Amino acid sequence: MERRNQNILIGLIAIVIVIAVFSSFGLSLFTSPTPTITLPTPLPTATESSGDISQEEGKRVEITPATVQSTIEALNRTESYYRTVTTTLAGRETYAEVWADRTWTRSKLTLSSGITVNTIVGDGQVWRWYGDEDDVASWQADETSVDVEGQRIPTYEDVLALDPRSITAAGYEERDGYLCVFVEIDVPELDQRERYWVSADSGLLAAAETEHNGEVVWSMTTSVPEIPVPRSASFELPDGTVLHQTGDFETFTERASVQG
């Protein structure tokens, strides 16, 4: 009887041990992990620095000159939006309204002289006219045609194309109400520093500036984008030809006859 009681006691102790081990390790096999946003390397670090940011799901990713471009490339960039863009050069401002809808972009650029320049880019073509004129010029689009917002406005792709060796600083900064990925590059041959702020929310380039001899000589700022682009956005030529309708990504086959 005594041996039987000992066996029962040993069995109970074994069961308690099994339950304890299962509680510590086994439950993770039956529960789903908490979803996280994983950005490119480097892996999340345990220490904080000025270049760290806590993601909504709890991930913290360190931004350095070596990793900033891969981080920017991993951001979700909105493809449908409306916003305004202001550039300043030598004290003169240009102001542009920009409507983007997937592969189509329209801008209305107002120069410091008061002249307005209307541009539509899409379906491999560029259309441009001035003010309320009916004459429209058209030519084949190329990689530079995305700069429809004005002269020398950098793009998201420009930031990704920077020589990594020229990047001198990177991190997260707040700029004009945006939480942004910040990049600074050195251009010694021009004695310049260039800075870029890419919105961590929309993935769009939110601001940029060029400094020469310690003075900002060119700058670009943008408004908070309206996402998606308003349904009322017009991708229409002066003669009434509709090139694109928002939300409709089929290309119209009929085009206005224009001179290049």
Buried (B, 14 or more C-beta within 10 A) or exposed (E): EEEEEEEEEEEEEEEEEEEEEEEEEEEEEEEEEEEEEEBBEBEBEEEEEEBBBEBEEEBBBBBBBEBBBBBBBEBEBBBBBBBBBBBBBEEEEBBBBBBBBBEBBBBBBBBBEEEBBBBBBBEEBBBBBEEEEEEBEBEEBEEEBBBBBBEEBBBBEBBEEBEEEBBEBBBBBEBEEBBBBBBBBBBEEEEBBBBBBBBBBBBBBBBBBBBEEEEEBBBBBBBBBBBBBEEEBBBBBBEEBEBBBBEEEEBBEEBBEBEE
